[in-house]
Amino acid sequence: MIGELPNVEAGMEFSTRRLAHDAGVHRPLQAGICGTKKKGAESIVVSGGYKDDEDYGDVIVYTGHGGQDDRGNQVSNQTLDDTGNAALVTSCLEGLPVRVVRGAHDGSDYAPEEGYRYDGLYRVASYGSKLGLDGFLIWQFRMEAYEDTPTPPTRQQEAIADPGMLPVDEGADQPPAGNEQPGRVTSTVQRIVRSSAVKRTVKEWHDNRCQVCDLRIELLGGSYSEGAHIRALGSPHNGPDTTGNVLCLCPNCHVMFDAGAIVLKDDLTVVRAGQEVGPLRTHPKHAIDLDCVKAHRERWRS
């Protein structure tokens, strides 16, 4: 399951990996990355297993999987063919949230003193390769906390018995203890998962190739495109979140479509800057909702 889990909140602690597994927060009992290239990464564990990791709380530079010996030394290059690494690439390209679990270790001030702690949802903002400390190629993923994800406490903060006794200048910027907003978090996650499933289906049908200009953006580890709602979701447009209301576009065409510089006629002819440029490329499984096409066109009619 991608995203937040019911009845599991950031800050929840688990004394063992087995308990984290049982709660569904991180299902593998050993692997640090849970996921596949096709579906993306469900979760990761940050527990000091890779010496190149960097943990800044709201930002984690997470080292990918592979190439280690039993003593934790890097003895060969990592690749994006590794299932876990490929899963994180997909999460980056598709904008999917990843659950982050921190395990106790001495390499991070944000690690719990013992056991494991679920620290909420992070996005994979970017990824790249470099020579690691052991001299082999490693892949690293920059993980950034979502806005609603609370900053994890440092060990020093955890050791303070009564946060209310902190001097004003030290405690004013600290998040209030027990700040929970399950309704808002659940709503946000449902939006992410719902739209991702629909958009990913459309992008899969079109193999990440833009339906307007036919561009397919090739990146290390995969290709990239964007799912664009024809009729916008939410008030006042109230478009449906269905495959018929989504196009597979490149970033440029997406911007132009959202701004009305590209519209579609009822026969799916593409009109760009007032000029007909040809038919929209279609797919047998992708039935475009013509009511949404009309609503989008009329929204931008001068």
N, C-alpha and C positions, 0 to 999 in steps of 0.2 A: 504494500500500500504506500503510495506516494503522499507525502504531506503529514499533517498532524494526525494523531490517533485519538479516539474518544477516551475521555477520562485519564489522559496522560498529559501532564502540564510540565512546562519548563521548570527545572529545579528538582524534579522527582529523582530520588536516589535509589540505587540498587546495589546490594552488597556483593552480588556476583553477576557474571555475564549470563548465567543461566536465567536469573530473574529478569534481566533486560530482554532476553530472548522470549521468556514466557509472556512478558507484557507486550511483545511485538515491536518494541522500540528498535532493537537491532537483532535480527533473527539469527545470523551466523554465530556460532560459539567460538570461532577462532578468527575468521577473516575480518579485516578491518573495514571492508567495503561490502555493502549488500546491494546487489543490483545487477542488471544486464545491459548490454549495448542497446537492445531494442526498447526496453522500458525505462532506462535511466537508473540512477542510484536512489535507493530508499533511505539509506542511512550510512554513516561512517562512525568509527570509534577513533578518538584521538587519545592515545595512551602511551606515547613515548616510544613506540616501536621503530620509528625512523628518526635518526639523529638530525636530519635536515628539516624537520618540521619546525614551524614558528607559530606561536600562539599569542595573539594580542587581545584575546577576549572576543570583541566584536568581529575581528578578522583573524582567520587561520590560514596559514600557508601550509597546505596539507600535501605530504609526499605520497605519490601513488604506490601501487602494490608491485611487488616482484623484485627478483634479483638479489635477495638476501640469503645468507646462510643461517644456520641454527643459532649463531651467536649475535645475530643482528647486524652483521657487517654486509655492506653492499659489495657483491662479488661479480655482478654482471649488469648490463644495461636493462633498464625498464623499457617497455613498449606500450603503445596504445592499443595493441591487440589483446592485452590482458583484460579479462572480463570486467574487473573492478574499475580499471582505468577508463575503459571504453564506456562504462556506465556513467562515470562522472563527466566525460565529454558530452554524452547525450544530455545530461542534466544541464550542462552549460548552454548547449546549442538550443535546447527546447525551453529553457527558463523554468526548470522544475525545482521545487524546494527539496532540500535534503535534511533529514534529521541528524543532529550532531550529538554524540554521546562522548563525554570525557571520562577517561579512566585515571585512577590515581597513579602519579609518577612524579619524579623530581624535576622534570624538564620544563614545567609550566606553572606559573603562579595561579593560573585559573583551573588547574586540575584539582579534583576533590582530594581530601586527605586520605580517603580510603574508598574502595569500591568504585562504582560508576554513577554518573549523573547525566540525566537527559537535559540538554541545554537549548532545545528549541530548533527552529528552522533556519537554515542558512541557504544562500544561493551560491552557485558556482559562478563567480564573476568572470574568471578568465583561467587559462591554463597555458603552460609552456614547459620547455625542457631546459636542463642545465647539467653541468658536471657537479655531482654531489661531493660531499666531504670525503668520500672514499674513492673518488676519481672515476666513477661510472655515471653514465647518463641516467638521470632520474626525471620523472614528470611530476610537476607540482601544480596544485589547484588552489586558487585563491578563493576562499570561502568567506562570504560576508553575511552577517546576521541580518535577517529581515527587520524592518522597522519595529514590528510588534514583538520581536524576540528580546527578552530582558538581558542586559549585560550580565554574564556569569560573575559571581563573587570571587574575589581573590582569597587565598588562604588566610590572609591577614583579616579580611572582613569576616570570614567564617568563624574566626577565633574570638570575635568581639561578642560578649554575652548580651549586651543591651545596646543596640544601635541608637536608642533614644538618648544615651549619655554622651554621644559624640559631640565635640565642639561644633558650632555652627559652620565654621569655615572648612571643616573636614567632611562633615556629613551632609551638607546641603545638596550636593550633586549626586548623592547615592540614591538608587531607586528604592522606594519604600518597600519594606519587608511585606511579603504576602500579597503583593499587587497582582491580582488575577482578573483577567477579562476573557473568560472562556467563550462567551457569546460572540464577541468581536473576532477573536482568533478563529473560531470555527467557521464563521461566515467568510472570512478571508480565504481560508484554506479550501473551502468548498468551491469558491470562485476559481482558484488556481487549478484545482484538479478537474473541475468541470470543463473549463475552457481548454485546458491542455489536451484532454482526451479527444474533444471534437476537432480542434485544430490539427493535432498530430495525425488523426485519421486522414484529413484532407491532404496534408503535406505528404503523407505516405503514398496516397493514391497518385500524386503528381511527382513523386520522387524528388521533392524539394526543388522543382523547376517552376519558375514564375509563369503563371497562366497568361500574363500580358506580354512580356518581352522574351520569355523562354530562357532567361538566365538561371543557371544553377551555380550557386556559390560553393566552391570546393575549399574546405579547410582541413588541416591536419586532424585526422580522426573522424571526419564526417563531412556532411554538406549542410548548408544553412538556407532556410527560407522562413517566411513569416506567415502566420495565419491571420487574415484580415476579415473582420465581420463586415458584411455588405451593409446591412442595416444595424446601426450601433445598438449595443445592449443598454438596458437601463432607461430611465425616464429622460427625455420625453419620447425617445425613439422606440424603445421596447422591442427591439429585435430578438428573435429566438436564437438560442445557442444550439444550433443544429448545423450539420454539415452543409445543408442547402444554403445557409447564410454565411458561409466562410469561403474565401478564396485563398489559394496558395500564391503568394506574391514575393518578389524580392523586396528589400528594404526601400529602394527608390520608388518603385511602383506602389508600395504600401502607403508611403507618405503622400504621393500624388492622389491616390484613391481616397484616402481619408480627408484630404483637403478639397476634393471635388475637381481636381485637374484631370482625373480619369473617371469616366462614368461608362455605364453599359447601356446599350439599347435593349429592347425586349427580345431581339433575336441574338443577343450576346455579342453584338459588334462593339469593339472597344473604341471609345471616343476620347482622344487625348488632346487637351487644349483646343477643343472645338472641332477637331479634325478626326474623321474616321481613319483608323490605322489597321483595321483587319479584325478577324473573329477572335474571340476569347478561346484559348485552347481548353478543351474539356476532357473529361474522362468518363467512361461508361458507368462507373459506380457513383459519379458525382453529379447528382441532379440539383441544378441551381434553382433556388427559390425566386421565381420571377416577380413575386410581390415585393420581395426585399430589394431586388434590382430596381424596380420602379420607385420604391420609397427613397432609395439612395439618390437616384437621378433627380427626383423632384425636390429633394432637399437642397440640391445645388443649382437648381434651375433659376436663372436670373430673370 
